[in-house]
Amino acid sequence: MVAHEHNLFWEFHDLLFKNYKELNREKIIALGNELGISSSELEKSFTNEYILLKIQKDIMDAKQAGVRGVPKVFINGMALKERTLKAFQIEIDKALTKQAK
């Protein structure tokens, strides 16, 4: 949320994913600092009730959908087991055909 407020959402997103094996509170703050986000703003985000509730909801939704890792792809609520372009196209075509009926 803090990165979004600074119009740096995707930059922060990319840094987090690039460094995902090293993430902890200090690393997240350091990465935010690299983008010009202050440590105090980042610290506040760790205890922001709205953010914490949003994360909890995302985790709950993922568990209900059977997500055990990321990335996970769904088409019309159905999880794709095969994540290839061909499999995507087949399932999308099926969904479009079903919807057209």
Secondary structure, DSSP 4 states (H G I P E B T S, - for coil): -HHHHTT-HHHHHHHHHHTGGG-SHHHHHHHHHHTT--HHHHHHHTT-HHHHHHHHHHHHHHHHHT--SSS--EETTEEPS--SHHHHHHHHHHHHHHHH-
